[in-house]
């Protein structure tokens, strides 16, 4: 994978890995978004961003499949949670609460970080255009319909405003809006309440690593 040949020189590590395991496939919204982020990131030899999409031949995109893929990658490349930064990106959507709980608990034990969206990743993209109504009663009760409505709202914004031409400005706005939504999540809950997303934590992490501008 990209960057791994530069990771070690003999037995000495020359870069830290930021691995982001994605629910979506290489053609999906998540991969396209983080590919764009990676392209816009600073040329920092101390960090290498690796994206791990769902393989198109298996289509195994459930949260437990995403964490297994990150497990396999971490083992194969000898990643260390004390040094490297490992992210899981998946949706709450219609996945069973028991599965989400098991994945969140396993992630905490392995020091993986969670960039979860409720209901779906498109909510994070929507925040680049506009704030989101905090009142759940104004959304459908059915999680699948919530995801569908989120994607429809995103599509309408894209049709009206076009692509994210002012991308850095847009992601700063999205981060602030996501932080506002995060206040509704009970303390200790590892994934966001509806509507909410923790994808902004990944961008904060990249800012801390000086891979993205802070303003």
PyMOL commands that set and color helices and strands:
alter all, ss='L'
color gray80, all
select helices_A, chain A and resi 4-6+29-40+63-76+97-110+121-126+136-138+143-161+167-182+200-208
alter helices_A, ss='H'
color red, helices_A
select strands_A, chain A and resi 8-9+12-13+16-25+47-54+85-89+113-114+117-118+196-197
alter strands_A, ss='S'
color yellow, strands_A
deselect
rebuild
show_as cartoon
